[in-house]
């Protein structure tokens, strides 16, 4: 009798174990805790937004005035620079050769101007004066011959033709004297003023061309426009760079104070007021709070570009960008780092109600 009951009892036990196992297996597993605790809202009334850390000067994308091949990069990421610090330099061999040619042209133009200003040459004046004295002596001789011819023609010692010939010779000598005297006066006056003006204009033109090439050489060396820190370097020696607008060859910023650019959804714009107190929480460290101080509002509402990667995030929206300054932080903040930002609207909501 006992043997007949063992098999049914064993079957019932196994059936009960199977039912228990099936029921246990169908239960939903408990939800695992999140890898990182979400940020906690520190205020009763809040406007929440995502913020991006940026320098006080904003990110300055350094470009190149001219296109060319990079000859030398003079800074590294993390270097602190001052206004006028050279950042990188393009190949300048062609412009230096051009500068040498233009300096030679300038020297030629200046020499020509000095030549005109130095006229007359001191050694040319005695020769011209001697020609004047020679013409005076010749004129005096011709006049004496003319006077003797006048006496001789009255005595019929010579004919009328000889008398006329000597009179014309005296007139010719008088004209030669006038020409020699005019040449001497012209020589002593120096170069013509109009020629000097032309020479001065040539000098000024040559100087302008030299300055133009020197300016182009200066533009080949890109310098810092602010006191700041090198944040990113996207150029290396040997690479070709162009003067395409928006091409960030280097990124520079003033990190003496860090700002947070906050995107406020257009639905929250009506609740926002300047000077609201703010708190920021870095991603991955929700227990670390960073106090914020209001700086300014950029009153141009723009399409949302800074995305947080959330599954429920709206991307077809516009945002108002508000700038807050980081008062103090016990942890380092890096440019481009995203923060969860909460602005305190509790007092504002009480006033509204």
C-alpha positions in Angstrom: 0.0 0.0 0.0 2.8 2.4 0.9 4.6 1.7 -2.3 1.5 2.6 -4.3 1.3 6.0 -2.6 5.0 6.9 -3.1 4.8 7.6 -6.8 1.7 9.8 -6.7 3.2 11.8 -3.8 6.5 12.2 -5.6 4.6 13.4 -8.7 2.7 15.9 -6.7 5.9 17.3 -5.2 7.6 17.6 -8.6 4.4 19.3 -10.0 4.4 21.7 -7.1 8.1 22.5 -7.7 7.5 23.1 -11.4 4.5 25.4 -10.7 6.6 27.3 -8.1 9.5 27.6 -10.6 7.3 28.9 -13.4 5.6 31.4 -11.2 8.9 32.6 -9.9 10.4 32.9 -13.4 7.5 35.0 -14.6 8.0 37.8 -12.0 9.5 41.0 -13.3 13.1 41.6 -12.2 13.6 44.6 -10.0 14.8 47.7 -11.8 18.6 48.2 -11.4 19.7 51.5 -9.9 20.9 54.1 -12.4 24.7 54.2 -13.1 24.7 57.8 -11.9 22.2 59.5 -9.7 20.2 62.2 -11.5 20.7 65.8 -10.5 18.5 67.0 -7.7 16.5 70.2 -7.9 17.7 72.5 -5.1 14.8 75.0 -5.3 11.1 74.8 -4.8 10.3 76.8 -8.0 12.7 76.2 -10.8 13.6 76.8 -14.4 15.8 74.0 -15.6 18.1 74.1 -18.5 21.3 72.7 -19.9 24.5 74.7 -19.7 27.8 74.6 -21.4 31.0 75.9 -19.8 32.8 78.6 -21.8 35.5 81.2 -21.2 34.7 84.7 -20.1 35.7 85.9 -23.6 33.7 83.1 -25.2 35.6 80.7 -27.5 37.7 82.7 -30.0 38.3 80.7 -33.2 41.6 81.9 -34.5 41.8 82.1 -38.3 44.5 83.2 -40.9 44.6 86.5 -42.7 46.1 84.8 -45.7 46.3 81.4 -47.2 49.5 79.4 -47.4 51.6 76.6 -45.9 52.3 76.7 -42.1 56.0 77.2 -41.5 56.0 77.2 -37.7 53.5 76.7 -34.8 54.7 78.7 -31.8 52.3 77.6 -29.0 50.9 74.4 -27.5 47.5 73.6 -26.0 47.4 74.9 -22.4 49.9 77.7 -23.0 49.0 81.1 -21.6 49.4 83.9 -24.1 49.2 87.7 -24.0 48.0 90.2 -26.5 50.3 90.1 -29.4 51.9 86.7 -28.7 52.8 85.0 -32.0 50.7 81.8 -32.4 51.8 80.5 -35.8 53.5 81.7 -39.0 53.0 80.9 -42.6 55.8 80.5 -45.2 57.1 84.0 -46.1 59.9 83.4 -48.6 58.1 84.8 -51.6 57.1 88.0 -49.8 60.6 88.5 -48.4 62.0 88.3 -51.9 59.3 90.8 -53.1 60.2 93.1 -50.2 63.9 93.1 -51.3 62.9 94.1 -54.8 60.6 96.9 -53.6 63.3 98.2 -51.2 65.7 98.4 -54.1 63.1 100.4 -56.1 62.7 102.7 -53.2 66.4 103.3 -52.9 66.5 104.1 -56.6 63.6 106.6 -56.3 65.2 108.3 -53.3 68.6 108.5 -55.1 66.9 110.2 -58.1 65.2 112.7 -55.8 68.4 113.5 -54.0 70.1 114.0 -57.4 67.4 116.6 -58.4 67.6 118.3 -55.0 71.4 118.6 -55.2 71.4 120.3 -58.6 73.3 122.2 -59.8 76.5 120.3 -59.5 79.2 122.7 -58.1 81.6 121.7 -60.9 79.2 122.7 -63.7 78.8 126.3 -62.6 82.4 127.6 -63.5 82.1 126.1 -67.0 78.8 127.9 -67.6 80.2 131.1 -66.2 83.3 130.8 -68.5 80.9 130.4 -71.5 79.2 133.6 -70.5 82.5 135.5 -70.3 83.5 134.0 -73.7 80.2 135.2 -75.2 80.7 138.7 -73.7 84.2 138.9 -75.2 83.0 137.7 -78.5 80.2 140.3 -78.4 82.6 143.1 -77.6 84.8 142.0 -80.5 81.9 141.9 -82.9 80.7 145.3 -81.8 84.2 146.9 -82.4 84.3 145.3 -85.9 80.8 146.7 -86.5 81.9 150.2 -85.5 85.0 150.1 -87.7 82.9 148.8 -90.6 80.6 151.8 -90.1 83.5 154.2 -90.5 84.9 152.3 -93.5 81.6 152.2 -95.3 81.3 156.0 -94.9 84.8 156.4 -96.5 83.8 153.9 -99.1 86.6 151.6 -98.0 84.3 148.6 -98.0 81.1 147.8 -99.6 77.6 147.8 -98.2 77.5 144.0 -98.1 80.5 143.7 -95.8 78.9 146.3 -93.4 75.7 144.3 -93.2 77.6 141.1 -92.6 79.4 142.6 -89.7 76.2 144.0 -88.2 74.6 140.6 -88.3 77.7 139.0 -86.7 77.3 141.5 -83.8 73.7 140.6 -83.4 74.5 136.9 -83.5 77.2 137.4 -80.7 74.6 139.3 -78.7 72.2 136.4 -79.0 74.9 133.9 -78.0 75.6 135.9 -74.9 71.9 136.0 -74.0 71.8 132.2 -74.4 74.9 131.6 -72.3 73.6 133.8 -69.6 70.2 132.1 -69.7 71.8 128.7 -69.5 73.9 129.8 -66.5 70.8 131.2 -64.7 68.9 127.9 -65.4 71.8 125.9 -64.1 72.0 127.9 -60.9 68.2 127.5 -60.2 68.6 123.8 -60.0 66.1 121.1 -61.1 62.6 122.0 -62.2 60.1 122.0 -59.3 57.7 119.9 -61.4 60.5 117.2 -61.8 61.0 117.3 -58.1 57.3 116.7 -57.4 57.4 113.8 -59.8 60.4 112.3 -58.0 58.9 112.8 -54.6 55.7 111.1 -55.8 57.8 108.2 -57.0 59.5 107.9 -53.6 56.1 108.0 -51.9 54.8 105.3 -54.2 57.9 103.1 -53.6 57.5 103.6 -49.8 53.8 102.6 -50.0 54.7 99.4 -51.8 57.4 98.5 -49.3 54.9 99.1 -46.4 52.3 97.0 -48.3 54.7 94.1 -48.5 55.8 94.6 -44.8 52.1 94.5 -43.8 51.5 91.3 -45.8 54.6 89.8 -44.0 53.1 90.8 -40.6 49.8 89.2 -41.6 51.6 85.9 -42.3 52.3 85.8 -38.5 49.0 85.3 -36.6 49.0 86.8 -33.1 46.8 86.6 -30.1 44.2 89.3 -29.7 43.6 88.7 -25.9 45.2 87.5 -22.7 44.1 83.9 -22.4 44.9 80.2 -22.7 45.2 78.0 -25.8 42.3 75.6 -25.7 42.6 73.8 -29.0 45.2 73.5 -31.8 44.1 72.3 -35.2 47.1 73.3 -37.3 50.6 71.9 -37.7 53.7 72.7 -39.7 53.5 71.8 -43.3 49.7 71.9 -43.5 47.9 74.3 -45.9 45.5 76.7 -44.4 43.1 79.0 -46.2 41.3 82.2 -45.2 37.9 80.5 -45.2 35.5 82.2 -42.7 34.7 80.1 -39.7 37.7 77.8 -40.1 39.0 77.4 -36.5 42.7 76.8 -36.7 43.1 77.4 -33.0 40.7 78.1 -30.2 41.6 80.7 -27.6 39.8 81.8 -24.4 40.1 83.9 -21.3 39.8 81.5 -18.4 40.3 84.0 -15.6 36.6 83.5 -14.9 34.5 80.7 -16.3 31.0 81.3 -17.6 28.1 79.0 -18.3 25.9 79.5 -21.4 22.4 78.2 -20.4 19.8 77.3 -23.0 16.3 78.1 -21.6 13.4 76.5 -23.5 11.1 79.0 -25.2 8.2 77.7 -23.0 10.1 78.9 -19.9 11.0 82.4 -21.2 8.0 84.0 -19.7 9.0 82.8 -16.2 12.6 84.0 -16.5 13.8 87.2 -14.9 17.3 88.6 -14.8 19.4 88.1 -11.6 17.7 84.8 -10.6 19.9 82.7 -8.3 21.3 79.7 -10.0 22.9 76.3 -9.2 24.7 74.0 -11.6 25.4 70.3 -11.3 28.1 68.6 -13.4 27.1 65.5 -15.3 28.2 62.4 -13.4 28.6 64.2 -10.0 25.0 65.2 -8.9 26.1 65.9 -5.3 28.5 68.7 -6.4 26.7 72.0 -6.7 28.2 75.0 -8.4 26.8 78.4 -7.5 26.1 80.8 -10.4 25.8 84.5 -10.7 23.8 86.2 -13.4 25.9 88.1 -16.0 23.7 88.9 -19.0 21.0 87.8 -21.4 21.5 87.4 -25.1 18.1 88.6 -26.3 18.1 86.8 -29.6 16.2 83.5 -29.4 18.0 80.9 -31.5 17.4 77.3 -32.6 18.6 74.8 -30.1 22.1 73.5 -31.0 23.6 72.3 -27.7 22.1 68.8 -27.3 22.2 66.8 -24.1 21.6 63.4 -25.6 18.4 62.7 -23.6 15.8 60.4 -25.2 13.0 62.8 -24.5 14.9 65.9 -25.6 13.2 68.2 -28.1 15.4 69.4 -30.9 12.7 71.3 -32.8 12.6 74.2 -30.3 14.2 77.5 -29.8 16.0 78.7 -26.7 17.0 81.9 -25.0 20.6 81.9 -24.1 21.5 83.3 -20.6 25.1 83.8 -19.4 25.9 83.1 -15.8 29.3 83.3 -14.1 30.7 80.5 -11.9 31.2 81.9 -8.4 33.3 79.1 -7.0 33.8 75.4 -7.6 35.6 72.7 -5.7 36.1 70.7 -8.8 37.7 71.6 -12.2 35.3 72.7 -14.9 36.4 72.3 -18.5 35.4 74.4 -21.5 32.6 72.6 -23.4 31.5 70.6 -20.3 27.7 70.2 -20.0 26.0 71.1 -16.7 22.5 70.7 -15.4 21.4 74.2 -14.4 18.5 75.2 -12.1 17.4 78.8 -11.7 15.4 79.8 -8.5 12.0 81.2 -9.4 10.4 80.8 -6.0 10.3 84.4 -5.1 9.3 85.3 -8.7 6.4 82.9 -8.5 5.2 84.4 -5.2 5.3 87.9 -6.6 3.3 86.7 -9.7 0.6 85.0 -7.6 
